[in-house]
Amino acid sequence: MISVVIPLYNKEHQIAETLRSVLEQTFQDFEVVIVDDGSTDKSSEEALKIRDPRIRFVRQENAGVSAARNRGIEEARFDLIAFLDADDRWKPEYLQTQYDLFQKYPQCGVFACNYEFVHADGSIHPTVIRKLAFEGQDGILDNYFEVASCSHPPICSISIMVRKEALLSIGGFPVGIRSGEDLLTWARLACSCKIAYSKTAAADFYVEGYGISDRPKRLPDPENKVGRELIKLSKNHSFPGLSRYISHWHKMRASIYMRLGMKKYCICESLKALKFNSLNAKVYIYIFLMILPRNLKTEILSKL
Protein backbone atom coordinates (compact mmCIF):
# COMPACT_ATOMS: atom_id res chain seq x y z
CA MET A 1 0.00 0.00 0.00
CA ILE A 2 0.93 3.66 -0.45
CA SER A 3 0.85 6.53 2.05
CA VAL A 4 -0.14 9.82 0.41
CA VAL A 5 1.21 12.81 2.33
CA ILE A 6 -0.42 16.21 1.76
CA PRO A 7 1.01 19.28 3.56
CA LEU A 8 -1.80 21.81 3.99
CA TYR A 9 -1.49 25.52 4.62
CA ASN A 10 -4.21 28.04 3.71
CA LYS A 11 -5.62 26.23 0.68
CA GLU A 12 -9.32 26.29 1.55
CA HIS A 13 -10.35 26.82 -2.09
CA GLN A 14 -8.16 24.06 -3.52
CA ILE A 15 -7.91 21.21 -0.98
CA ALA A 16 -11.26 19.58 -1.83
CA GLU A 17 -10.36 19.23 -5.51
CA THR A 18 -6.91 17.94 -4.58
CA LEU A 19 -8.41 15.27 -2.32
CA ARG A 20 -10.92 14.25 -4.96
CA SER A 21 -8.06 13.66 -7.40
CA VAL A 22 -6.62 11.18 -4.88
CA LEU A 23 -9.88 9.39 -4.15
CA GLU A 24 -10.56 8.99 -7.88
CA GLN A 25 -7.34 7.06 -8.52
CA THR A 26 -7.57 3.79 -10.44
CA PHE A 27 -5.18 2.38 -7.80
CA GLN A 28 -7.11 2.36 -4.52
CA ASP A 29 -4.76 0.75 -1.97
CA PHE A 30 -3.65 3.86 -0.13
CA GLU A 31 -4.03 6.00 2.95
CA VAL A 32 -4.01 9.81 2.98
CA VAL A 33 -2.17 11.75 5.69
CA ILE A 34 -3.11 15.44 5.68
CA VAL A 35 -0.83 17.62 7.81
CA ASP A 36 -2.40 20.99 8.52
CA ASP A 37 0.58 23.26 9.12
CA GLY A 38 -1.21 25.86 11.20
CA SER A 39 -3.66 27.11 8.56
CA THR A 40 -5.41 30.38 9.42
CA ASP A 41 -8.25 30.00 6.90
CA LYS A 42 -10.90 27.28 6.55
CA SER A 43 -8.59 24.69 5.03
CA SER A 44 -9.21 22.21 7.84
CA GLU A 45 -12.98 22.54 7.62
CA GLU A 46 -12.95 22.01 3.85
CA ALA A 47 -10.70 18.96 4.13
CA LEU A 48 -12.80 17.41 6.89
CA LYS A 49 -15.94 17.67 4.77
CA ILE A 50 -14.60 14.85 2.60
CA ARG A 51 -15.29 11.61 4.44
CA ASP A 52 -13.23 8.53 3.71
CA PRO A 53 -11.84 6.07 6.29
CA ARG A 54 -8.45 6.15 4.56
CA ILE A 55 -7.98 9.86 5.33
CA ARG A 56 -6.17 10.84 8.52
CA PHE A 57 -5.88 14.45 9.65
CA VAL A 58 -2.98 15.81 11.69
CA ARG A 59 -2.60 19.35 13.00
CA GLN A 60 0.56 21.16 14.04
CA GLU A 61 1.71 24.71 14.63
CA ASN A 62 3.01 26.44 11.53
CA ALA A 63 6.55 25.21 10.90
CA GLY A 64 6.87 25.26 7.11
CA VAL A 65 6.31 22.79 4.31
CA SER A 66 9.39 20.69 5.10
CA ALA A 67 8.31 20.16 8.69
CA ALA A 68 4.79 19.30 7.50
CA ARG A 69 6.11 16.71 5.03
CA ASN A 70 8.41 15.27 7.69
CA ARG A 71 5.46 14.94 10.05
CA GLY A 72 3.60 13.13 7.29
CA ILE A 73 6.55 10.77 6.80
CA GLU A 74 6.55 10.07 10.54
CA GLU A 75 2.81 9.37 10.54
CA ALA A 76 2.86 7.23 7.38
CA ARG A 77 2.00 3.58 7.97
CA PHE A 78 3.42 2.22 4.72
CA ASP A 79 6.85 2.01 3.12
CA LEU A 80 5.89 3.78 -0.11
CA ILE A 81 5.20 7.49 0.35
CA ALA A 82 3.76 9.71 -2.39
CA PHE A 83 3.64 13.47 -1.95
CA LEU A 84 0.95 15.84 -3.20
CA ASP A 85 0.68 19.58 -2.61
CA ALA A 86 -2.68 20.87 -1.43
CA ASP A 87 -3.30 22.97 -4.54
CA ASP A 88 -2.29 20.46 -7.22
CA ARG A 89 -3.93 17.37 -8.72
CA TRP A 90 -3.13 13.89 -9.90
CA LYS A 91 -4.63 12.32 -12.98
CA PRO A 92 -6.58 9.10 -12.26
CA GLU A 93 -3.71 6.85 -13.38
CA TYR A 94 -1.02 8.52 -11.26
CA LEU A 95 -0.68 6.05 -8.39
CA GLN A 96 -0.99 3.07 -10.73
CA THR A 97 1.84 4.52 -12.83
CA GLN A 98 4.02 4.84 -9.75
CA TYR A 99 3.12 1.39 -8.43
CA ASP A 100 3.94 -0.15 -11.81
CA LEU A 101 7.40 1.43 -11.57
CA PHE A 102 7.81 0.00 -8.07
CA GLN A 103 6.98 -3.48 -9.32
CA LYS A 104 9.14 -3.22 -12.43
CA TYR A 105 12.17 -1.65 -10.72
CA PRO A 106 12.24 -3.02 -7.14
CA GLN A 107 15.93 -2.10 -6.79
CA CYS A 108 15.02 1.61 -6.77
CA GLY A 109 14.29 3.83 -3.80
CA VAL A 110 12.63 6.62 -5.79
CA PHE A 111 9.83 6.40 -8.35
CA ALA A 112 8.89 9.44 -10.41
CA CYS A 113 6.87 10.34 -13.47
CA ASN A 114 6.44 13.28 -15.79
CA TYR A 115 3.84 16.02 -15.21
CA GLU A 116 2.21 18.97 -16.98
CA PHE A 117 2.17 22.67 -16.16
CA VAL A 118 -1.27 24.22 -15.64
CA HIS A 119 -1.21 28.03 -15.81
CA ALA A 120 -3.55 30.53 -14.19
CA ASP A 121 -5.48 31.00 -17.45
CA GLY A 122 -6.18 27.26 -17.61
CA SER A 123 -3.72 26.53 -20.41
CA ILE A 124 -1.74 23.31 -20.14
CA HIS A 125 1.88 23.04 -21.25
CA PRO A 126 4.11 19.95 -21.36
CA THR A 127 7.47 19.81 -19.67
CA VAL A 128 10.68 19.73 -21.66
CA ILE A 129 12.77 16.79 -20.47
CA ARG A 130 16.07 16.24 -22.27
CA LYS A 131 18.87 13.65 -22.17
CA LEU A 132 16.98 10.75 -20.59
CA ALA A 133 19.30 7.76 -20.64
CA PHE A 134 16.66 5.26 -21.80
CA GLU A 135 14.57 4.91 -24.96
CA GLY A 136 11.32 3.31 -23.79
CA GLN A 137 8.38 4.68 -21.83
CA ASP A 138 10.19 4.12 -18.53
CA GLY A 139 13.62 3.23 -17.21
CA ILE A 140 16.33 4.07 -14.69
CA LEU A 141 17.13 7.79 -14.37
CA ASP A 142 20.82 7.31 -13.62
CA ASN A 143 21.84 10.72 -14.95
CA TYR A 144 19.48 12.84 -12.84
CA PHE A 145 21.75 15.89 -12.62
CA GLU A 146 22.45 15.95 -16.35
CA VAL A 147 18.72 15.86 -17.08
CA ALA A 148 17.82 18.38 -14.38
CA SER A 149 20.44 20.91 -15.51
CA CYS A 150 19.14 21.15 -19.08
CA SER A 151 15.39 20.52 -18.65
CA HIS A 152 12.40 21.39 -16.57
CA PRO A 153 12.82 19.57 -13.25
CA PRO A 154 12.33 15.87 -14.05
CA ILE A 155 10.97 15.46 -10.52
CA CYS A 156 8.63 17.83 -8.70
CA SER A 157 6.86 17.67 -5.35
CA ILE A 158 3.74 16.00 -6.79
CA SER A 159 5.38 13.53 -9.17
CA ILE A 160 7.48 11.45 -6.79
CA MET A 161 6.99 8.36 -4.63
CA VAL A 162 9.79 7.36 -2.26
CA ARG A 163 10.56 4.45 0.02
CA LYS A 164 10.27 5.59 3.63
CA GLU A 165 13.70 4.20 4.49
CA ALA A 166 15.26 6.26 1.67
CA LEU A 167 13.71 9.44 3.07
CA LEU A 168 14.83 8.65 6.61
CA SER A 169 18.37 7.89 5.42
CA ILE A 170 18.78 11.50 4.20
CA GLY A 171 17.04 13.04 7.21
CA GLY A 172 13.79 13.85 5.43
CA PHE A 173 13.15 17.32 4.04
CA PRO A 174 15.48 20.12 5.23
CA VAL A 175 13.81 22.43 7.73
CA GLY A 176 14.54 26.16 7.73
CA ILE A 177 14.81 26.61 3.96
CA ARG A 178 12.18 28.86 2.40
CA SER A 179 12.68 27.92 -1.24
CA GLY A 180 14.32 24.98 -2.98
CA GLU A 181 13.94 22.54 -0.10
CA ASP A 182 12.35 20.04 -2.46
CA LEU A 183 15.12 20.36 -5.08
CA LEU A 184 17.73 19.73 -2.40
CA THR A 185 15.80 16.67 -1.22
CA TRP A 186 15.65 15.20 -4.73
CA ALA A 187 19.39 15.88 -5.16
CA ARG A 188 20.18 14.06 -1.93
CA LEU A 189 18.00 11.15 -2.95
CA ALA A 190 19.67 11.02 -6.39
CA CYS A 191 23.01 10.69 -4.62
CA SER A 192 21.84 7.92 -2.29
CA CYS A 193 19.57 5.60 -4.32
CA LYS A 194 18.39 4.67 -7.80
CA ILE A 195 15.47 6.45 -9.48
CA ALA A 196 12.88 4.75 -11.69
CA TYR A 197 11.22 7.19 -14.09
CA SER A 198 8.15 7.12 -16.34
CA LYS A 199 7.59 9.52 -19.23
CA THR A 200 3.84 9.38 -18.55
CA ALA A 201 2.59 12.86 -17.54
CA ALA A 202 0.24 11.80 -14.74
CA ALA A 203 0.15 14.94 -12.56
CA ASP A 204 -0.99 18.55 -12.99
CA PHE A 205 1.38 21.10 -11.48
CA TYR A 206 -0.23 24.54 -11.10
CA VAL A 207 2.15 27.43 -11.70
CA GLU A 208 1.95 31.19 -11.45
CA GLY A 209 4.69 33.75 -11.91
CA TYR A 210 7.20 31.38 -13.52
CA GLY A 211 7.55 33.18 -16.85
CA ILE A 212 10.68 35.19 -17.62
CA SER A 213 8.63 38.40 -17.72
CA ASP A 214 6.51 37.61 -14.62
CA ARG A 215 7.31 39.28 -11.32
CA PRO A 216 8.31 36.65 -8.73
CA LYS A 217 6.24 36.42 -5.58
CA ARG A 218 9.18 36.18 -3.21
CA LEU A 219 12.92 36.72 -2.94
CA PRO A 220 15.39 33.85 -2.97
CA ASP A 221 16.70 32.77 0.43
CA PRO A 222 19.48 35.31 1.13
CA GLU A 223 21.54 32.66 2.94
CA ASN A 224 21.37 30.29 -0.06
CA LYS A 225 21.46 27.17 2.12
CA VAL A 226 20.49 25.02 -0.86
CA GLY A 227 23.51 26.19 -2.85
CA ARG A 228 25.86 25.42 0.04
CA GLU A 229 24.39 21.95 0.51
CA LEU A 230 24.64 21.19 -3.21
CA ILE A 231 28.33 22.12 -3.11
CA LYS A 232 28.78 19.72 -0.18
CA LEU A 233 27.21 16.97 -2.28
CA SER A 234 29.61 17.73 -5.13
CA LYS A 235 32.58 17.29 -2.79
CA ASN A 236 31.40 13.85 -1.71
CA HIS A 237 30.00 12.58 -5.01
CA SER A 238 31.14 12.69 -8.63
CA PHE A 239 27.86 12.29 -10.48
CA PRO A 240 27.85 13.50 -14.10
CA GLY A 241 26.22 16.89 -14.41
CA LEU A 242 26.30 17.82 -10.72
CA SER A 243 28.49 20.90 -11.32
CA ARG A 244 26.18 22.00 -14.14
CA TYR A 245 23.22 21.47 -11.80
CA ILE A 246 24.80 23.80 -9.22
CA SER A 247 25.27 26.33 -12.02
CA HIS A 248 21.62 25.84 -12.95
CA TRP A 249 20.58 26.55 -9.36
CA HIS A 250 22.47 29.86 -9.33
CA LYS A 251 21.01 30.69 -12.75
CA MET A 252 17.48 30.27 -11.32
CA ARG A 253 18.33 32.64 -8.47
CA ALA A 254 19.83 35.13 -10.95
CA SER A 255 16.63 34.97 -13.01
CA ILE A 256 14.52 35.93 -9.99
CA TYR A 257 16.78 38.85 -9.07
CA MET A 258 16.76 39.99 -12.71
CA ARG A 259 12.96 40.06 -12.84
CA LEU A 260 12.93 42.03 -9.59
CA GLY A 261 15.42 44.53 -10.98
CA MET A 262 18.02 43.74 -8.31
CA LYS A 263 21.12 44.29 -10.44
CA LYS A 264 23.83 43.63 -7.85
CA TYR A 265 22.35 40.33 -6.70
CA CYS A 266 21.57 39.18 -10.23
CA ILE A 267 25.13 39.71 -11.40
CA CYS A 268 26.53 38.07 -8.26
CA GLU A 269 24.44 34.92 -8.80
CA SER A 270 25.26 34.96 -12.52
CA LEU A 271 28.99 34.94 -11.79
CA LYS A 272 28.52 32.03 -9.39
CA ALA A 273 26.62 30.17 -12.08
CA LEU A 274 29.45 30.73 -14.55
CA LYS A 275 31.99 29.49 -11.99
CA PHE A 276 30.39 26.03 -12.12
CA ASN A 277 29.61 26.10 -15.84
CA SER A 278 31.16 28.77 -18.03
CA LEU A 279 29.01 27.59 -20.97
CA ASN A 280 25.72 28.45 -19.24
CA ALA A 281 24.59 30.71 -22.10
CA LYS A 282 21.45 32.18 -20.48
CA VAL A 283 23.53 33.65 -17.70
CA TYR A 284 25.35 35.90 -20.14
CA ILE A 285 21.95 37.14 -21.34
CA TYR A 286 20.96 37.96 -17.74
CA ILE A 287 24.14 39.99 -17.24
CA PHE A 288 23.57 41.81 -20.54
CA LEU A 289 19.98 42.65 -19.59
CA MET A 290 21.03 43.98 -16.19
CA ILE A 291 23.45 46.53 -17.68
CA LEU A 292 20.77 47.91 -20.01
CA PRO A 293 18.69 50.96 -19.01
CA ARG A 294 15.69 49.86 -16.93
CA ASN A 295 13.05 50.90 -19.49
CA LEU A 296 14.81 49.02 -22.31
CA LYS A 297 15.24 45.91 -20.15
CA THR A 298 11.52 46.00 -19.24
CA GLU A 299 10.55 46.33 -22.88
CA ILE A 300 12.69 43.37 -23.90
CA LEU A 301 11.38 41.15 -21.09
CA SER A 302 7.78 41.99 -21.98
CA LYS A 303 8.35 40.56 -25.45
CA LEU A 304 9.90 37.30 -24.27
Secondary structure, 3 states (H helix, E strand, C coil): CEEEEEEECCCCCCHHHHHHHHHCCCCCCEEEEEEEECCCCCHHHHHHCCCCCCEEEEEECCCCHHHHHHHHHHHCCCCEEEECCCCCEECCCHHHHHHHHHHHCCCCCEEEEEEEEECCCCCEEECCCCCCCCCCCEEECCCHHHHHCCCCCCCCCCCEEEEHHHHHHCCCCCCCCCCCHHHHHHHHHHHHCCEEEEEEEEEEEECCCCCCCCCCCCCCCCCCHHHHHHHHHHHHCCCCCHHHHHHHHHHHHHHHHHHCCCHHHHHHHHHHHHHHCCCCHHHHHHHHHHCCCHHHHHHHHHCC
